[in-house]
């Protein structure tokens, strides 16, 4: 699915802000300059800038121009600065997560530095090394490829040695035993699958990522829902893919399934996330079929993509901004609690009863137009 031009521009500019190419309080290029750079109209540029301003990344000064808001880039580094590392920054649900964290941090007088690993282990190491060079008070980190072995823990242990607390989001590296703010992914996939079963579907396929723990738990929830409803999972209906194949594999596999005879193909698909679900919708269109008449589809995350298509997706809600806020609030508690004589020892000190070590959000299903009872005979 091709994104609108203004969204592409917005993502590009947000990536520049995150990388420090556009620094805090730096004047942005003019609308005319940006329209020339991207080969689009000034109106398209204006729409991208307006969204970035609304989300708090930019601010305007009458007669002077548009500027990067302070506290979002490298220039903000200092004694009250928090590092935020996510697998991605400029797309999908990540801007909302960062926005939630930034709102809480700014209110408490903290600036932040952003970094993205692009879901690459080497980049994760580079990000942690770069950010550790600054006098950070704490860090919020989304682990990279959390389901794979040989995880990068050296830099996290170094943070502990320095007495710098950190909170992970979405999942954590189990061996670290660190605070984590996450979604109950297993329960979310269970809800999605059970919804389809209650509609009458028996041939329910599933598509899940293999390289992050979210995918592992979503697959687990899918299988649990089938088994609890007396349906033996069909191995031909379970597909697993890595992050690098997140566009190609869901579309290709859905296309292969839909080319089968009506009695041999799935009547519904549970997708790892909304991105994968939209790829499935494209495959359905390519086969000359319709959702939900010929196939029901469920996504996960309730992202902006869930309502971007002509068929509005049934999906599992992700708290996004609330997750970012909660991670920031938990980190502030860790940063501002009384320090012990040994900083490294203080990292592992149990929090008080009113200071939860971890928070798990219990998701809800958002039912829209992409699910219905199976076709006659399905």
C-alpha positions as semicolon CSV with decimal commas, in nm:
position;residue;x (nm);y (nm);z (nm)
1;X;0,000;0,000;0,000
2;X;0,153;0,332;-0,112
3;X;0,144;0,597;0,157
4;X;0,022;0,949;0,080
5;X;0,300;1,193;-0,009
6;X;0,248;1,407;0,301
7;X;0,289;1,098;0,523
8;X;0,614;1,007;0,345
9;X;0,745;1,362;0,399
10;X;0,636;1,359;0,762
11;X;0,820;1,032;0,826
12;X;1,135;1,159;0,657
13;X;1,139;1,478;0,866
14;X;1,070;1,288;1,187
15;X;1,362;1,058;1,111
16;X;1,587;1,362;1,067
17;X;1,472;1,502;1,401
18;X;1,534;1,169;1,570
19;X;1,882;1,130;1,422
20;X;1,983;1,483;1,517
21;X;2,016;1,600;1,155
22;X;1,749;1,854;1,250
23;X;1,841;1,982;1,596
24;X;1,633;2,130;1,876
25;X;1,529;2,491;1,803
26;X;1,674;2,473;1,452
27;X;1,473;2,649;1,181
28;X;1,309;2,412;0,934
29;X;1,352;2,461;0,558
30;X;1,072;2,671;0,409
31;X;0,764;2,518;0,247
32;X;0,901;2,624;-0,092
33;X;1,236;2,456;-0,024
34;X;1,069;2,136;0,096
35;X;0,825;2,123;-0,194
36;X;1,122;2,147;-0,431
37;X;1,316;1,883;-0,240
38;X;1,033;1,630;-0,247
39;X;0,876;1,730;-0,580
40;X;0,532;1,799;-0,432
41;X;0,301;2,096;-0,387
42;X;0,335;2,341;-0,100
43;X;-0,005;2,223;0,022
44;X;0,131;1,869;0,063
45;X;0,431;2,000;0,258
46;X;0,204;2,222;0,468
47;X;-0,006;1,919;0,565
48;X;0,303;1,725;0,679
49;X;0,433;2,020;0,883
50;X;0,091;2,082;1,036
51;X;0,073;1,725;1,166
52;X;0,425;1,742;1,309
53;X;0,334;2,068;1,481
54;X;0,010;1,923;1,617
55;X;0,201;1,622;1,754
56;X;0,449;1,848;1,931
57;X;0,759;1,799;1,717
58;X;0,762;2,151;1,567
59;X;0,658;2,502;1,668
60;X;0,598;2,821;1,470
61;X;0,712;3,178;1,536
62;X;0,511;3,438;1,345
63;X;0,725;3,602;1,080
64;X;1,028;3,380;1,146
65;X;0,930;3,029;1,043
66;X;0,891;2,677;1,179
67;X;1,137;2,529;1,429
68;X;1,217;2,192;1,586
69;X;1,080;2,182;1,938
70;X;1,345;2,175;2,210
71;X;1,394;1,855;2,406
72;X;1,365;1,622;2,106
73;X;1,718;1,603;1,969
74;X;2,085;1,573;2,048
75;X;2,109;1,937;2,149
76;X;1,889;1,859;2,448
77;X;2,143;1,624;2,606
78;X;2,216;1,712;2,965
79;X;2,165;1,623;3,329
80;X;1,785;1,588;3,291
81;X;1,776;1,400;2,962
82;X;1,626;1,059;2,890
83;X;1,725;0,839;2,597
84;X;1,449;0,664;2,402
85;X;1,538;0,378;2,167
86;X;1,274;0,207;1,954
87;X;1,296;-0,036;1,664
88;X;1,133;0,226;1,442
89;X;1,052;0,594;1,497
90;X;0,876;0,753;1,205
91;X;0,602;0,509;1,117
92;X;0,322;0,283;1,234
93;X;0,244;0,310;1,610
94;X;0,582;0,445;1,719
95;X;0,522;0,821;1,686
96;X;0,224;0,788;1,922
97;X;0,429;0,591;2,177
98;X;0,709;0,849;2,168
99;X;0,457;1,133;2,188
100;X;0,308;0,985;2,505
101;X;0,647;0,946;2,670
102;X;0,758;1,294;2,563
103;X;0,447;1,458;2,712
104;X;0,517;1,309;3,057
105;X;0,890;1,380;3,044
106;X;0,842;1,741;2,935
107;X;0,587;1,802;3,210
108;X;0,843;1,683;3,467
109;X;1,122;1,893;3,319
110;X;1,309;1,623;3,126
111;X;1,432;1,643;2,768
112;X;1,480;1,340;2,549
113;X;1,709;1,200;2,285
114;X;1,567;0,964;2,024
115;X;1,733;0,677;1,843
116;X;1,610;0,397;1,616
117;X;1,762;0,053;1,564
118;X;1,562;-0,023;1,247
119;X;1,521;-0,363;1,415
120;X;1,891;-0,434;1,354
121;X;2,112;-0,579;1,630
122;X;2,422;-0,393;1,513
123;X;2,232;-0,064;1,513
124;X;2,100;-0,138;1,860
125;X;2,458;-0,167;1,984
126;X;2,552;0,156;1,803
127;X;2,253;0,344;1,949
128;X;2,330;0,234;2,304
129;X;2,697;0,320;2,264
130;X;2,618;0,664;2,122
131;X;2,358;0,752;2,384
132;X;2,576;0,622;2,669
133;X;2,829;0,890;2,580
134;X;2,584;1,152;2,712
135;X;2,501;1,213;3,081
136;X;2,158;1,051;3,058
137;X;1,938;1,013;3,366
138;X;1,758;0,707;3,230
139;X;1,648;0,520;2,920
140;X;1,334;0,374;2,763
141;X;1,420;0,095;2,522
142;X;1,234;-0,136;2,289
143;X;1,450;-0,448;2,256
144;X;1,555;-0,549;1,906
145;X;1,454;-0,892;1,772
146;X;1,372;-1,001;2,126
147;X;1,288;-1,362;2,035
148;X;1,635;-1,435;1,898
149;X;1,935;-1,557;2,093
150;X;2,270;-1,383;2,150
151;X;2,098;-1,072;2,274
152;X;2,287;-0,747;2,328
153;X;2,301;-0,715;2,709
154;X;2,652;-0,575;2,766
155;X;2,545;-0,212;2,730
156;X;2,247;-0,264;2,960
157;X;2,475;-0,409;3,225
158;X;2,699;-0,106;3,178
159;X;2,399;0,121;3,240
160;X;2,331;-0,064;3,563
161;X;2,695;-0,029;3,667
162;X;2,666;0,347;3,616
163;X;2,340;0,360;3,811
164;X;2,132;0,461;3,507
165;X;1,784;0,303;3,528
166;X;1,606;0,179;3,218
167;X;1,260;0,054;3,128
168;X;1,182;-0,168;2,831
169;X;0,863;-0,151;2,626
170;X;0,666;-0,419;2,439
171;X;0,897;-0,692;2,569
172;X;1,224;-0,734;2,754
173;X;1,530;-0,951;2,739
174;X;1,428;-1,214;2,995
175;X;1,775;-1,259;3,145
176;X;1,791;-0,893;3,250
177;X;1,481;-0,903;3,470
178;X;1,427;-0,531;3,411
179;X;1,105;-0,325;3,436
180;X;0,886;-0,359;3,128
181;X;0,565;-0,196;3,001
182;X;0,388;-0,418;2,753
183;X;0,064;-0,542;2,603
184;X;-0,075;-0,887;2,680
185;X;-0,006;-1,011;2,328
186;X;-0,119;-1,366;2,394
187;X;-0,458;-1,251;2,521
188;X;-0,497;-1,009;2,229
189;X;-0,445;-1,283;1,970
190;X;-0,674;-1,510;2,170
191;X;-0,949;-1,245;2,149
192;X;-0,900;-1,204;1,774
193;X;-0,912;-1,578;1,706
194;X;-1,205;-1,647;1,935
195;X;-1,400;-1,366;1,768
196;X;-1,365;-1,546;1,434
197;X;-1,456;-1,883;1,582
198;X;-1,772;-1,738;1,738
199;X;-1,868;-1,604;1,396
200;X;-1,860;-1,964;1,274
201;X;-1,513;-1,991;1,122
202;X;-1,336;-2,327;1,154
203;X;-1,058;-2,281;0,899
204;X;-0,874;-1,993;1,063
205;X;-0,520;-1,919;0,946
206;X;-0,257;-1,721;1,133
207;X;0,044;-1,510;1,032
208;X;0,301;-1,420;1,297
209;X;0,653;-1,278;1,322
210;X;0,926;-1,503;1,454
211;X;1,198;-1,259;1,558
212;X;1,022;-1,072;1,838
213;X;0,850;-1,207;2,147
214;X;0,529;-1,026;2,058
215;X;0,496;-1,262;1,762
216;X;0,573;-1,565;1,979
217;X;0,299;-1,475;2,227
218;X;0,047;-1,382;1,958
219;X;0,097;-1,722;1,795
220;X;0,049;-1,882;2,136
221;X;-0,280;-1,697;2,189
222;X;-0,404;-1,795;1,842
223;X;-0,330;-2,163;1,904
224;X;-0,486;-2,155;2,251
225;X;-0,811;-2,011;2,116
226;X;-0,838;-2,278;1,848
227;X;-0,768;-2,562;2,091
228;X;-1,011;-2,433;2,353
229;X;-1,281;-2,432;2,087
230;X;-1,211;-2,786;1,975
231;X;-1,030;-2,694;1,654
232;X;-0,706;-2,875;1,574
233;X;-0,461;-2,618;1,429
234;X;-0,385;-2,690;1,063
235;X;-0,006;-2,666;1,009
236;X;-0,068;-2,547;0,652
237;X;-0,258;-2,250;0,792
238;X;0,020;-2,126;1,024
239;X;0,279;-1,898;0,865
240;X;0,576;-1,737;1,040
241;X;0,797;-1,464;0,897
242;X;1,080;-1,233;0,997
243;X;1,066;-0,854;1,010
244;X;1,242;-0,816;0,676
245;X;0,965;-1,017;0,508
246;X;0,676;-0,837;0,676
247;X;0,538;-0,700;0,349
248;X;0,615;-0,978;0,103
249;X;0,528;-1,293;0,299
250;X;0,174;-1,203;0,418
251;X;0,066;-1,092;0,070
252;X;0,226;-1,389;-0,109
253;X;0,093;-1,647;0,136
254;X;-0,259;-1,504;0,134
255;X;-0,254;-1,512;-0,246
256;X;-0,147;-1,879;-0,243
257;X;-0,421;-1,972;0,000
258;X;-0,692;-1,791;-0,194
259;X;-0,603;-1,970;-0,517
260;X;-0,703;-2,302;-0,360
261;X;-1,047;-2,454;-0,396
262;X;-1,309;-2,301;-0,169
263;X;-1,316;-2,605;0,061
264;X;-0,937;-2,608;0,106
265;X;-0,858;-2,244;0,179
266;X;-0,900;-2,056;0,507
267;X;-1,214;-1,851;0,559
268;X;-1,041;-1,615;0,802
269;X;-0,689;-1,495;0,886
270;X;-0,547;-1,360;1,213
271;X;-0,257;-1,127;1,128
272;X;0,044;-1,034;1,340
273;X;-0,041;-0,665;1,298
274;X;-0,233;-0,417;1,086
275;X;0,053;-0,388;0,837
276;X;0,030;-0,759;0,759
277;X;-0,350;-0,736;0,744
278;X;-0,334;-0,466;0,476
279;X;-0,103;-0,686;0,270
280;X;-0,366;-0,960;0,296
281;X;-0,632;-0,714;0,175
282;X;-0,419;-0,644;-0,131
283;X;-0,396;-1,017;-0,206
284;X;-0,773;-1,050;-0,173
285;X;-0,823;-0,771;-0,429
286;X;-0,570;-0,930;-0,664
287;X;-0,773;-1,252;-0,655
288;X;-1,093;-1,067;-0,741
289;X;-1,244;-1,145;-0,400
290;X;-1,386;-0,933;-0,122
291;X;-1,340;-0,887;0,251
292;X;-1,535;-1,002;0,449
293;X;-1,759;-1,178;0,191
294;X;-1,491;-1,427;0,087
295;X;-1,239;-1,388;0,369
296;X;-1,245;-1,234;0,717
297;X;-0,930;-1,056;0,834
298;X;-0,822;-0,940;1,181
299;X;-0,523;-0,714;1,249
300;X;-0,347;-0,613;1,567
301;X;-0,255;-0,268;1,712
302;X;-0,551;-0,055;1,592
303;X;-0,306;0,170;1,409
304;X;-0,400;0,445;1,165
305;X;-0,371;0,179;0,893
306;X;-0,674;-0,001;1,038
307;X;-0,904;0,268;0,899
308;X;-0,690;0,374;0,601
309;X;-0,828;0,113;0,362
310;X;-1,172;0,102;0,203
311;X;-1,240;-0,197;0,432
312;X;-1,203;-0,090;0,794
313;X;-1,013;-0,352;0,992
314;X;-1,130;-0,545;1,291
315;X;-0,821;-0,530;1,510
316;X;-0,683;-0,559;1,862
317;X;-0,634;-0,222;2,030
318;X;-0,283;-0,115;2,133
319;X;-0,262;0,160;2,401
320;X;0,015;0,349;2,212
321;X;0,032;0,691;2,384
322;X;-0,076;0,544;2,716
323;X;0,200;0,286;2,694
324;X;0,454;0,562;2,628
325;X;0,322;0,768;2,918
326;X;0,329;0,472;3,154
327;X;0,688;0,383;3,058
328;X;0,794;0,744;3,122
329;X;0,613;0,758;3,456
330;X;0,775;0,433;3,569
331;X;1,119;0,554;3,459
332;X;1,075;0,883;3,647
333;X;0,996;0,689;3,965
334;X;1,316;0,491;3,917
335;X;1,522;0,802;3,843
336;X;1,388;1,004;4,135
337;X;1,379;0,743;4,412
338;X;1,641;0,787;4,686
339;X;1,974;0,642;4,576
340;X;2,159;0,382;4,779
341;X;2,528;0,400;4,852
342;X;2,593;0,162;4,563
343;X;2,423;0,283;4,241
344;X;2,441;-0,056;4,071
345;X;2,281;-0,225;4,371
346;X;2,002;0,033;4,373
347;X;1,898;-0,068;4,020
348;X;1,790;-0,407;4,147
349;X;1,624;-0,279;4,465
350;X;1,256;-0,383;4,473
351;X;1,022;-0,090;4,426
352;X;0,771;-0,006;4,693
353;X;0,423;-0,153;4,663
354;X;0,304;0,165;4,489
355;X;0,591;0,145;4,236
356;X;0,508;-0,144;3,998
357;X;0,813;-0,308;3,845
358;X;0,622;-0,394;3,529
359;X;0,290;-0,300;3,372
360;X;0,089;-0,515;3,131
361;X;-0,203;-0,365;2,939
362;X;-0,495;-0,598;2,873
363;X;-0,611;-0,526;2,516
364;X;-0,961;-0,512;2,373
365;X;-1,096;-0,616;2,034
366;X;-1,221;-0,339;1,803
367;X;-1,479;-0,489;1,567
368;X;-1,517;-0,322;1,228
369;X;-1,609;-0,427;0,875
370;X;-1,339;-0,686;0,793
371;X;-1,500;-0,977;0,978
372;X;-1,829;-1,162;0,921
373;X;-1,962;-1,519;0,929
374;X;-1,789;-1,748;0,679
375;X;-1,922;-1,793;0,325
376;X;-2,194;-2,052;0,283
377;X;-2,042;-2,393;0,325
378;X;-1,727;-2,250;0,494
